[in-house]
Amino acid sequence: MSGSPSQMAVNRTWLQPRLVHLISGLRLQQVEEAVQLLLDYIDSSAAPAPPAVVDDAGRLLAEIRRKLADYHFALDTRQHGGGAPNALVSELESILATPWNPGLEATKRGPAS
């Protein structure tokens, strides 16, 4: 294995939640097994050094603020015509990698919502 134990812990802390999110469509047991295999690979000498930890939340927030400013500009210049709200939602879904899956949220929340 390469890297110090503390560096390996940083690698796992940074990557594990992202890996789980990416493969969350699988059953929990499959997700846990896939994450363990990937993290074992990261800890091995075969894995390249991970990228420097980036303030991903700060980057996402900056992108969202830019898109909101674009939306406000469209409203100020009367370009909205109904399309600006849809474009904003689409761009936010893209930035956050959370596209609308018809029926999924209603199924998650159940009939009581």
C-alpha positions as CSV (number, residue, x, y, z in Angstrom):
1,M,0.0,0.0,0.0
2,S,1.2,3.5,-0.7
3,G,0.7,6.6,1.4
4,S,0.4,7.1,5.1
5,P,-2.6,5.8,7.0
6,S,-3.8,9.4,7.5
7,Q,-3.6,10.0,3.8
8,M,-5.5,6.8,3.1
9,A,-8.2,8.0,5.6
10,V,-8.4,11.3,3.7
11,N,-8.8,9.4,0.4
12,R,-11.6,7.3,1.9
13,T,-13.3,10.3,3.6
14,W,-13.3,12.2,0.3
15,L,-14.3,9.4,-2.1
16,Q,-16.6,7.1,-0.1
17,P,-19.7,9.4,0.0
18,R,-19.3,10.2,-3.7
19,L,-19.0,6.5,-4.7
20,V,-22.0,5.5,-2.7
21,H,-24.0,8.3,-4.3
22,L,-22.9,7.3,-7.8
23,I,-23.9,3.6,-7.4
24,S,-26.9,4.1,-5.1
25,G,-29.2,2.5,-7.7
26,L,-27.8,-0.9,-6.6
27,R,-29.0,-2.9,-3.6
28,L,-27.2,-1.9,-0.3
29,Q,-25.1,-5.0,-0.2
30,Q,-23.9,-4.4,-3.7
31,V,-23.1,-0.8,-2.9
32,E,-21.1,-1.7,0.2
33,E,-19.2,-4.4,-1.7
34,A,-18.4,-2.1,-4.7
35,V,-17.3,0.7,-2.4
36,Q,-15.0,-1.7,-0.4
37,L,-13.5,-2.9,-3.7
38,L,-12.9,0.6,-5.0
39,L,-11.4,1.8,-1.7
40,D,-9.1,-1.2,-1.5
41,Y,-7.9,-0.3,-5.0
42,I,-7.4,3.3,-3.9
43,D,-5.3,2.2,-1.0
44,S,-3.2,-0.1,-3.2
45,S,0.0,0.9,-4.9
46,A,-1.8,0.6,-8.2
47,A,-3.9,3.6,-7.6
48,P,-2.7,7.0,-8.6
49,A,-2.7,9.8,-6.1
50,P,-6.1,11.3,-5.6
51,P,-6.7,14.9,-6.7
52,A,-6.2,17.6,-4.2
53,V,-9.3,17.9,-2.1
54,V,-11.3,20.7,-3.6
55,D,-13.9,22.7,-1.9
56,D,-16.7,21.1,-4.0
57,A,-19.5,22.7,-2.0
58,G,-18.0,26.1,-2.6
59,R,-17.7,25.4,-6.3
60,L,-21.2,24.2,-6.5
61,L,-22.5,27.1,-4.6
62,A,-20.7,29.5,-6.9
63,E,-22.1,27.8,-10.0
64,I,-25.7,28.0,-8.5
65,R,-25.2,31.6,-7.7
66,R,-24.1,32.3,-11.3
67,K,-27.2,30.5,-12.7
68,L,-29.5,32.4,-10.3
69,A,-27.9,35.7,-11.5
70,D,-28.5,34.6,-15.1
71,Y,-32.2,33.9,-14.2
72,H,-32.6,37.3,-12.5
73,F,-31.1,39.0,-15.5
74,A,-33.6,37.2,-17.8
75,L,-36.4,38.5,-15.5
76,D,-35.0,42.0,-15.5
77,T,-34.7,42.1,-19.2
78,R,-38.2,40.4,-19.7
79,Q,-36.6,37.4,-21.4
80,H,-38.4,34.9,-19.1
81,G,-41.5,34.2,-21.2
82,G,-41.9,31.0,-19.1
83,G,-38.7,29.5,-20.3
84,A,-36.3,31.0,-17.8
85,P,-37.7,29.1,-14.8
86,N,-37.5,25.8,-16.7
87,A,-33.9,26.6,-17.9
88,L,-32.9,27.4,-14.3
89,V,-34.3,24.2,-12.9
90,S,-32.6,22.2,-15.7
91,E,-29.2,23.9,-15.1
92,L,-29.5,23.4,-11.3
93,E,-30.3,19.7,-11.8
94,S,-27.3,19.5,-14.1
95,I,-24.9,21.2,-11.6
96,L,-26.1,19.0,-8.7
97,A,-26.3,15.9,-10.9
98,T,-29.9,15.3,-9.7
99,P,-32.1,15.0,-12.8
100,W,-35.8,14.5,-12.4
101,N,-36.8,10.9,-12.6
102,P,-40.6,11.0,-13.1
103,G,-42.4,9.3,-10.3
104,L,-39.4,8.6,-8.1
105,E,-39.9,11.3,-5.6
106,A,-43.6,10.6,-5.3
107,T,-42.8,6.9,-4.7
108,K,-40.2,7.8,-2.0
109,R,-42.6,10.0,-0.2
110,G,-45.5,7.7,-0.4
111,P,-49.2,8.5,-0.4
112,A,-49.2,10.5,2.8
113,S,-47.3,13.4,1.2
